[in-house]
Amino acid sequence: MDGATGTPAGVDAGALAQIAPSLQAVVEAGDLSGAVTLIWRGGEEIQLDLVGRRDLATGAPMTRDTIFRIASMTKPITTVAALMLMEEGKLRLDDPITRWAPEFADMRVLKDATGPLDDTYASPRDITVEDLMTHRAGLAYGFTSIGPIAHAHQRALGDVLDGDMAPDDWMKALGGLPLSYPPGERFHYSHATDVLGFIVGRIEGKPLREVLIQRLFEPLGMPDTDFWTPPGKQARAARLYRPKDDFSALEEVPFRAHATPPAFTGGGGGLVSTVDDYLRFARMLLAGGELDGRRYLKPETVAMMRTNRLTDAQREIPFMGIPFWAGQGFGLGLSTITDVEKQAWMGPGNEGAFGWPGAFGTWWRADPKADLILIYLIQNSMPLGPEAAAQLATGQRMGARAALPVFQRLAYEAVGAGGG
């Protein structure tokens, strides 16, 4: 620690000092309500920044214990729970999911992923557990799809992140839709991790929520991570915002309030959490599956999560309309940097750095070579209706997202951790 500045040795205090003002500028421009960011390195917190407000109506500021909807940052957590079952011999990566989810037997595949729903052929094989963990199941999201299948998802399943169906009914509805691609063929971002989560629940004979609380949230010390925000914690919840159509101001995006935990607990995107809760989870993965003397996964299992499993041909296929996989790969529930020079879409980072973002602008990264964890939490709504991927690729209505690359760059500059 530098006694003169209070800054840890080897850390650029000037770069750290630029983070909060850079985020504040985006807030003042009216693109963002607020943000909570954290830099953790070498076993210590380097900096926490609290900028803006979690509730524009009440004026409540962002605080360390603000609760965020973390959307797809849920996926690595669900994947860890499934891998814990794998280590116990309760499932294998090559198991067909029909072993626990008969709703997905005898699936049909669209001849054209953008074509008619009745123009299909028999799936050449069953979906496997690994297909779910790598988004190569052939399943879809409405917002990542184009054409009739996109709208069929909306009709059959409802809102992608505010659903209210019972899990068994939801699985039946999804299993009744054709696959967009044959299992194993390509990465197509989808409800795969939701399916994985409900399979975890079926294997354990209890709701996914209970499995995660018992196996991860309670032992890791994540008291504010759950599939709902209880009434007593609502005041700490950050509201979700989007720009009005004329971009004159931000408007709140409402979610239904639950007096009790909801029936639908989507393992692909349903969790809320805080910066300190998610830091506990990220530290466990960075440490190879162990935290504070308790082991959750074997080091070799965590290494599997953090190792690319997509083929070169699969990584050439654009994701959400961009060449996302240049210099990146996808393991089990996580993306990972494979080539620092070619990687451009997830900010600076060293080879082997891993993480996965959320649809509301939340993002995190663990970088083993730098012994570094970065967490960035905002609540900025993006379009998630049918065929939204086409709009996302253009960057429309995404002004709030401009703050993330600034935070990433300054954070890496501050700790001198390389990463391009």
N, C-alpha and C positions, 0 to 999 in steps of 0.2 A: 504494500500500500504506500502510495506517495504521501508523505506526511504533510506536504505543503498544500496539496489539492484535495486529499481524501480519495483520490482515484487509485485503483489498484495498479501496481507496477506493470509497465508494459502496455498500458491502455492509454489511448489518445483522448485526453479530456476534451479537446476541442471538437472532435467528431461527436463525442457523446453529447456535448452541449448543443449541437445543431439538431438533434432528433426532435425534441419537443417543439421548438419553433417551426420546424418543417411540417410537422403534423398540424400544429395550430394554424398554419397558413391555409391548409386544406379545409379546416373547420371554418375559418373566417370567410373563406370563399363560398361557403354554403353547400359544399359537397359532402360533408361528413359531420355527424353529430359529435363524435369523440372517439377516443382510442385508449387502450391500455397496452403497453408494450413492455417486454422484459428481455434483458440480456443476462444470461447465466453462463459462466465459464469457469472451468477448473475448480468446481466445488463451491463457487460463491456467486452471489448476485452482483452483477456489475452495475446495472442500472434498471430502474423501473420508471416509466413515464406514464403519467395520467393526464390526458388532454381532453378538453371539451366536456360534454354532458352525456349522461346515460339516458336522460329524459328531458327533452326540450320543453315539454309542457310545464313541468314542475321546476325545472332548472337544476335538478339533482346532478352533481358532478360525477364524472368517472372516478371510481375508487378502486383500491386494490381488490376488494371483495365483490366487485360488480359481476353479475351473472350474465353470461352470453349464450345465445344459441350458437353452437359450434358446428352445426350441420355435418358435413362430411368428415370433419375431424373426429367424428364418431367411428368411422370405419376402422382405423387402426385398433381402437379399443375392442370392438367386436371381434376382429381378427385375432387379437391376442387371446381372448376367451376361448375361441375355437381351437387355437393351437395348444392351449393348456389341456383341452380334451384330447387332442392328438397325442400329446406326450403321455397321457394316461391310458392310451390304447382304445379310446372310445370312438375314434374316427381316424381315417387315413386320407391323405390328399387325393389319392386315386379312387376313393370310394364314390360310387354313383350316389347322387343326392336322393334318388328314389328310395333308398334304404330308409330314409326318415320322412321324405316328402313325396308321397305317391302322386301328388298333384302334378308332378313334372314328368310323369311317365308318358311315353309315346308322343313326345312333342313333335310339332310340325315347324318347318322353317320356311320363311318367306323366300320365294324365288328371287324377288327383288326387294331389298330392305325398304325401299320407298314405294313399293307397289301395293296392289290389292291384297287384302287380308285373307282372301280365299284362294290365292294362287300360291300354293305351298307344296313342299315335299316332306317326306318322313325324315326326322333328324337321324343322321348316320350313327349317333351314339348318345348315351345319356350324359347329362351335365355331371361333372365331378366337383368335389369339394375344392380342388385347386382351381377349377374354372371359375368358381364363385370368388375366390380370394384374389384372382388376377383379372377379373372382369372380362374373361373370355368365355362366358357361359352362353353367349348369344342373346341374353336378356337385354332389356333396354330401359331407359328412362324416356318419358315423353319429351323432355326438354333436350335430350341429346339425339333425338330421332327426327326424321323428316317424313311427311306423308301420312297415310292412314294409320300406321302403327302408333305414331305419336299421339294422335287424338284418341285412339282406342285405349291407351294407357290412362288418359285423363278420365274417360268415361268409366272405365272398369275400376280404377283405384282411387280416384279423387286427387286431392292436393298432395303433391309429392312430399311436403314437409309439415303438413298439418292434417294428416289423415285421422279418421276415427273408426276404421273398420276393425273388427276382431281379427287377430292374427290368422286363424284358420280360414276365415272367409277371404281375407286378403290373399293368402297363398293360393286358394282355389281360383280366385279371379285372375291372378297373374299367370298361373299355370294354364288357364284357358286361352291365353293369347299366344299367337305364334312367335317363335324366336326370330330375331332379325338376321342372325347368322348362325351357322352350325357351331356347336360347342368346340372350343379350342381354336377356331379360325383366326380370331382377331380380338384386340382390346376394344370393347364397346361399353362405355361407362353406363352403369345400369343399377337396377334394384338388387344386384347380386348379393351385396352385403346385408341387405334386409333379409333376404332368404337365408343367408348364412346364420344370422342372428336367431331367426325363428327355429332353425334346425338345432342350434345350440340349446335353446329352450326345450325342444322336444327330447333331445338326448338326456338332458338333466331332469326332465319331468317337472319343470317349473318355468315361470315366465322369464324371458331374457333379462328383464330388469332385476329380478332377484339374483340371477346368476352373476351379473356384473357387480351388484352391490356386495355380494358375499365373497367373490373371488378377487375383485380388483378395488372397488371404491373404498370399502371399509379397511382392508389391510394396507392399501397404499396411503390412506389418509386423504381422501377426496370427498369431503362431506357435502360439497355443493354441486357435485356432478350427478345428474339424474335425467330422467325423461320428462320431468315436469318441474316447475318452480312452485313450491307450496305457497299458500297465501301469506305466511309469515315471512317469506323471503322476497315477495313480489317487489317490494320497494327497492331492492338491490338489483333488479333485472333491468338490463339495458333494453330500451325500446328499439325496434327495427324500423329503419327509415328508407325511403326512396325519394328521388327528386320528383317534384310535380311535373306534369306534362310540359309546362312552359318553363321548367327549370327555375322558377322564381323562389322556391323554398323546398325544404324537405317535408314530407308528409309521412305519418306513421303507417306502417303496414300491420294491421291487427291480426292477432292469433287468438283462437278460442281459449278462454280461461278454464282450467280444470280444478275442481274442488278436491279431487282425488287423483292418483296416478292414472293416466289414460290407458285404455285397452291396447291401443296400437303403440308399440315401443320399437320404432324402426332402428335397427342396428346399423343402418347405412347413413343416418343423418338426424336422429331424434334427440340427441343429448344437449343439455346445457352444462356449462362449466365455468370455472374462474381461472385466472392466470396461475394462481398457486396450485390449484388442483391439477391442471394439465401439466404443469411443470413436474409434478410428482410422477406422472405417467411417462413423460418424455425422458426424465432422468433414469427411470427403470430400463427403458429400451436402450438409452445411450450406454448404460452400464452392462449391457448384455443380458438383461432379464432379471437383475437383482437390485434391490434397494433397501438400505438400512438393515442388512443382514438377512433379509427374506428373499428367497428366490421364487420367481413367478414363471419364468421360462428358462430352459437351458440356453447357454450361449450359442450353441449350434442352431437352435431353432430361431433365435433372434437374427443370426447371420442369414438364415434362409429368408426371413422377412425382408432383409435389407439388400438382397442380391437380385439383380434383374432376371426375370424369367421370360420376358418377351423376346421373340426372335427379331433378327434384323429386319425382316420383311414386315413384321407387325409394327415395328417402330417407325417404319416409313409412312404408315397410314396416319393422316392428320387427326388430331384430337380436338374437338370443338372448333374445327376450322383452321387450326394452326399447326405448324410442325413441332408439336409439343415435345416429341420424344428425341429430338436431336440432342445428343449428349445426356439423355436421361433414360432410365428404365423403370420398370415396375416389378416389385417383388411380391410379397404376400401382404396386401393391404397398405403398402407404402410405395411411394416413388423414391428413386435413388439416383444421384448424379453419377454418371458413368464416364463422362468426358467434360472436364471443366471448360475447355476452350469452345466446344460446340454448344454447350448448354446455355440457353438464353431466356427461358420462360419462367424460371422459378427463382431468379435472383442469384447473387454470387454464392458460392459454396465449394467446398473441396470434394474431390472424388470420394464417394461413399456417404456423403451427407444425405439424409433421408427425412421424409415427412409426408404430409398430405393436407391440402387446404380445405376450407369450407365455403359453401355457396354464398354466405353472408359476409365474405371478406376476411374471415378468420384464417390464420396461417401459422404454421410452426415449422421449425427445422431443428434437427439434431445433427451435429457435424462431429463425427468421432475424431477425425484428424485434428480438429481444433479444440476438442473437448468443450463444445459450445452448444447451447440451446438458445434459440430465438423464438419468442412468442409474440404474435401481433393479433389483437382482438378488436374488431369493429362490428357494427351491425348495420350493414348496407345491403338492401335488397337488390337482387338481380332477377331478371325474368326467368321463371322456371315453368312456364306453360309449354304446351306442345310446340315443337319446332323452334324453341328459343335459341338453340345452338347457332342458328344462322345469324341472329342478332348479336349474340355474344362475340362472334368472330369479328364483328365490325367495331366493337368497343363502344357501342351506343350506351348512353346513360351510365357510364362507368367512371365518372370523374373521381369518385371517392377512392377508387383503386389505385390512383396515381401515388398515394402516400406510401404504399407498401414497398415499391422498389427503392424509394428514398430511405426508408427505415433499414432495409436490407443492406444497402450500400454503406450507410453511415455506421451501422453496427459492425460490419466486417472491417471497415476502416478503423474503427475505434479499438478493436481488439487485435488488429494486425494479424488476422487469421488466414490471410490468403483467400483463395476461392475465386479468383478472377476479378 
